Each structure stands twice: as C-alpha cells, then as structure tokens.
Amino acid sequence: MGALHNAEQDNPVMTIDDFFGDQSASLHLYRVVEAYLQSLGPVRIDVARTQVSFRANFMFAALWLPQKSSPIRAKQGIGLSFSLTHPVSHPRIAPAVEVRPRRWTHHVLLEKAEDLDDDIKAWLRESYGFASLDRAARRLLS
C-alpha cells in the first residue's frame, strides 16, 4: 500500500476520512479507485484540502469532491482527473485541457463502482506509466 502524506507538510494532518467527512458513498468510491491505482505499482498518496493526489515519480491522477458550481457534479460521487500526453474525446470525459505542451488533463465523474470501467482503467494505466518515468525518459517522449 502506498504511503499517505499531507500535501502541505510531512506530518499527516488530514486523513482520507477527514477529506470525505460524512460522504460515505463517495468514500466507498474512493476506496475502489485507490485499490485499482495501488495495483498499478508504487503510489504515493497526498491528501490536501481540495483533492487527493496519486503520484508515481510524478502526479498522474487526482480525486476530488465535485462542488455545486462544478460542471461535473453529483450528490454522492467523486471527480477523477488524470493526465495523458494526448487528448481523449469520449462521452464520459469533460473536454480535455492542455495544461502544458503534450500534457492533457481529463476529468470524469464516478457515481458508482461500475463507473471505473475498462476505458477508465486503460487511461489510468497509461497515465501511471508515463508518470513512472524519470524526467529524462519523459523528455524523450515529449
């Protein structure tokens, strides 16, 4: 299991339970996604006030609680963001954003465990693979 860290300091202050509070259905979804991400290889988990980040050598995915003002929202769901080197157009993905050259951020909403389907798992594997590379190897692929 990956280490759990607070993103703002070395001492854990906020836990996963703190992050999700009374949103038990969202916490359950988080546990499903976390288990899958842990199966990909070594993962560092950082808990911050607004998101839970997953890192290999670099960040490759984040989970967050959709806000009422968000275009991606649900009463008991979680937002999942992941980075790829290319945009993906898919009905479940909000429009991808190129945050840096060849670094596309994608957002999907998960409302039930079955939403973590084969498509999303494939994108997460791809994202993890790229984030696992060291800086020199990442530059060669850019």
C-alpha positions, 0 to 999 in steps of 0.5 A: 500500500502506498504511503499517505502524506499531507500535501502541505507538510510531512506530518499527516494532518488530514486523513482520507476520512477527514477529506470525505467527512460524512460522504460515505458513498463517495468514500466507498468510491474512493476506496475502489479507485485507490485499490485499482491505482495501488495495483498499478505499482508504487503510489504515493498518496497526498491528501490536501484540502481540495483533492487527493493526489496519486503520484508515481515519480510524478502526479498522474491522477487526482480525486476530488469532491465535485462542488455545486458550481462544478460542471461535473457534479453529483450528490454522492460521487467523486471527480477523477482527473488524470493526465495523458500526453494526448487528448481523449474525446469520449462521452464520459470525459469533460473536454480535455485541457492542455495544461502544458505542451503534450500534457492533457488533463481529463476529468470524469465523474464516478457515481458508482463502482461500475463507473471505473470501467475498462476505458477508465482503467486503460487511461489510468494505466497509461497515465501511471506509466508515463508518470513512472518515468524519470524526467529524462525518459519523459523528455524523450517522449515529449 
